[in-house]
Amino acid sequence: MMPLVAKICGLTDEDALVAAVEGGADYVGLVFFPPSPRAITPEAAAELLDGLPEDVKAVGLFVDPTDDQLAEVLGHVRLAMVQLHGTETPARVEQIRQDWGVPVIKALGIATAEDLKAAEAYADVADMLLFDAKAPAGSDRPGGHGTALPWDLLRGWSRPDVPWMLAGGLTPDTVTQAARTAGAAMVDVSSGVERSKGVKDPDLIRRFLDACAEA
């Protein structure tokens, strides 16, 4: 396999960002969703990303953002992409792309073949898709919360022309097997490189990226 393209998401401090950049991350993600333990303010994000190398893309994660929320963040932070992790419709995804002139990643929870089929509605409006585990029942936050989706399901994805990332329950120890099983070329991790909820571990980040480079 080729080395995996890797995104380290939910960064909030300089040590973790440095580990991601020096370890060879292709994307770094920052969360603009206050209920998340990984949330960061636009001002803090702008300071954290100051000096980010041009070859590392900064991604802002939002959950059903209003135009005012997008304006507040994009007015402070230079983002290469916006990641939508809520219940945004295909029309809303397309609107954000057009109104803000920024590429969009649409995250989708996948548990069944029907979920994967439903994802096709976003294939022509998003620049990239992110397949994540579904949030546990009753959760107030989207995302897999450290759980994995059925990796082999993604072999059934019908639009190989649309770039996609694999997320959900990935760790330094599982990412290689997960990517091979799913047929993924790109991976995204957040909780799998944390020492506690919302607190990144630079060593785990380096180990994750080493595994991606050796895949």
N, C-alpha and C positions, 0 to 999 in steps of 0.2 A: 504493500500500500504506500501511497504518498503520505508525507507528514500531514497531520490533521490541522486544518485551520481552526484556531482556538479563540474563544471569547471568555474573558474573566469578568463576571458581572457582579454588581453590588459592591463596588469599591468605595471606600469612605476615607481612607488614610493613605499617607504618602508611602509608607513601608510596603503596603500591599500593591500599590500602583507601580513602584519601582520593581518589585518582584515580577509583576506581570510583564512590564516592558522589557526588562533584562532577560526574562525567561523566553521571550519571543512571542508573546500574545499578539494576535492580529487585530483584535478588538478588545476594548475595555468598556464596561457598562456601568452607568450610574443610575440610581433609582430615584425618580422624582414622584414618589407615592408615599405620603406621610405615614400611613399605617404600617409600612414595612420597617423591620428592624435595620434595614440597610439604606433607609432614606437619607438623602443629602439635600441641602438647600442649594439654590442656584448660585449663591455667592460662594459657598464653600466648594462647589463643583468647579467653578471658574478658577478658583485659586489652586485646587488640586490638579487641574488639567494644564495649568500654565507650563509651557515648555514640553508638552507631550510631543514626541517625535511624529513627523508627518505621516510616516508609514503605519502608525497605529491609529485605528479609527475609534473615536469616542462615540458611544451609543447611549442615548438617553431613554430610560424605560419609563413609560407612562401607563396608567390604567384609566381608560375612558376619560381622557383629558378634555377639558373645555378649551376653547380658543384662548381664553385669558390665561389659563395655566401654561399653554404652549408658548404664548407670547412672553410670559414672565421668565421662563427657562431659556428660550432661544434668544431673548434679549441680553442674557448674561453669559451664556455658555455656547461655545462653538461646537456643535455636534455634527458628526459625519452622517449619522442616521438616527431616526426615531424608532423606538420599539414600542409597539402597542400590545399591551398584555391584558386588556379587558374584554368587553363584549362589543367592541367596535364592529360595525357592519362593513361589508365591502365598500359601500358608498362613502362611509366616513373615512376609511383608509385612503380612498382615492382623493377625497376632498383635502385631507391633510397633506398628502403628497403635492397636490396642485397649489394649495393656498400658501404653503410654507416653503415649497421648493426644496424639500429634503427627502432623501430616500427613506422608505419605511420598511421595517421588519414587522410582520404580524405574527404574534405568538398564538398558538392554538393547543389546547389540551387534547391529547389523543389517548383513548383507552380501547377503542374498537375500530373495526374496519369502517363502520358507518361514520365515525368521527373523521377518519382520513378522507373519506369521500366528501364530507361536508367542507373540508378544507379547500377543495378545488374552487370554491366560490371566490377565494382570495388570490388565486394563482395569477390572475391577469391585472390585479390592482396593487399588489405588494411587490416590492423589489426583492424581498427575501421572506421566507417563512421560517418559523422556529417551532418545532414540534416538541412539546413539553408533556409531562404527566399532568393529568387532571388534578385540580385542587381537591383535598379531602372534603367530604360533605360537611357543610356548616362553616367552612373556613371564610374569614373576612378578607383573605388575600388570595390572588390567583397564583398559579404556578404549582409545581409538583411537590414543594415542601420536602425535598430530599428523596422522594419516591421515584421509581423508574417506570417508564411506560413500556409496553410490550415491544421491545426493540425490533423483533422480526416483522411486526406489522408494517413497518415503514418500507419494507421491500415492495409493498403493494402501491406505493405512491405513483400516481399516474402522470405526473408532470415533471419529468426529469429536467426539463428546460428551465424550471424555476429553482433557484438556489435555496437550500434549506439547511438549517442547523438542528442538531440533536441536543436536547436538554433533558433534565429530570433525573436526579439520583446519580449523576456521574461523579466519580472520584478518581484519584490517581491510579487506583487499582482496577477500576472497571472500565475506564474510558476506551481503551483499545478494543476490548471484546465487544463493548456496546456498539462502537462505530462499525466494526466488521459485521456484526449481526444485522445492524440496521442498514448497512450500505451508505453510511454517512461520510461526507468529506469534511464537514464542519461541526464543531461541538461547542457547547456553552455550559459553563459551570458557575455556581454561586455557593450554595450551602456545602457542596462537596469539598471546598477548600477553606473551610472555617474551623476555628478552634472552639468557638461557641457561637450561638445564633447572632448573626450580623457582624461577627468579628473575624476578618480574614486572617489566615495563617500564611505568612510569606513562604515558609518551607513547603507547605502543601501546594501552594500556587506553582512553585518551581517544579515540584514532583509531577504535578498534573501536566505542565507544559513539556517537561522532559518526555513523559509518556506519549504526548501528542507528536512530538518531534520524531520519536522512534517507531511510531505506528507504521 
